Amino acid sequence: MVQCKVNNQHNNLSDSPTSEMMLRVHSVESFGSVDGPGIRFVIFLKGCAMRCQYCHNPDTWDRAGGNLRSVDDVLSQAQRYRSYWGEKGGITVSGGEALLQIQPLTELFRKAKALGINTCLDTSAQPFNRESSSFSAFEELMKYTDLVLLDIKHIDSDAHKQLTGWKNENILDCARYLSDIGKPVWIRHVLIPGINDDDESLYKLRAFIDTLSNVERVEILPYHSLGVYKWEQLGIPYALKDVESPTEESVLHARKILTEGR
């Protein structure tokens, strides 16, 4: 979601998947060090319904295109790097929004767990809905997921909609559900000056995090505009073009609010 992605070299396909056990992959990163514990093989999937104003990979939004690859093919590629993972590393699946491909994702994690591989899901949880027919699929995925990296873009629902195009009630409910089942979570929060770095928002987010029993880490990720060129290539206006990255002081202040005493 928030890290730069490295294109792989598999053939580019634009047709619909012929099997539910096929993944539409945007790119992979062989030696990821920021998307979960240890060294990780990171798989970035295509497709996302959110339109985050600061997204630095808008080329992942479209669910078409990308590389149509079998679960076994992706897993085989990942295992080439297993000797580098150590005790903490493994596989992380990100996006786009990985939950939009939940069936093949679950199969990937199921097979990975059978091989003793640590699995991590990086998600904004936008598709999550306990009342939907797909909720059972999410429950099944969690059986094979060791860690969830959960992005909370903004704690205020209206501000969240302005920032991403969607309200956040179901996302916060996903956090509550993960707490209910005791699934380990890292909360990730991109700090954007003038949008979500005010004390009121930060203290409100901290209060929500404190209601959860499963949060192992809270990560503050400074906003940057390194992906603006992709918006320009796609012909999409970049709404935050005048927003600077947060100062080190601002990041430290947010980190103190969100993590001190936890």
Salt bridges, closest charged atoms under 4 A:
ASP35 OD1 - ARG188 NH1 3.18
ASP59 OD2 - HIS26 NE2 2.91
ASP59 OD1 - LYS230 NZ 3.64
ASP72 OD1 - LYS111 NZ 2.69
ASP73 OD2 - HIS10 ND1 3.88
ASP73 OD2 - ARG69 NE 2.86
GLU107 OE2 - ARG110 NH2 2.86
GLU107 OE2 - LYS111 NZ 3.75
ASP122 OD2 - ARG188 NH1 3.31
GLU140 OE1 - LYS143 NZ 2.86
ASP146 OD2 - LYS113 NZ 2.77
ASP151 OD2 - LYS153 NZ 3.71
ASP156 OD1 - LYS204 NZ 3.91
ASP158 OD1 - LYS167 NZ 2.38
ASP173 OD2 - ARG130 NE 2.96
ASP180 OD2 - ARG130 NH2 3.71
ASP199 OD1 - HIS253 NE2 2.77
ASP210 OD1 - ARG206 NE 2.91
ASP210 OD1 - ARG262 NE 3.99
GLU219 OE1 - ARG188 NE 2.92
GLU219 OE2 - ARG217 NH1 3.64
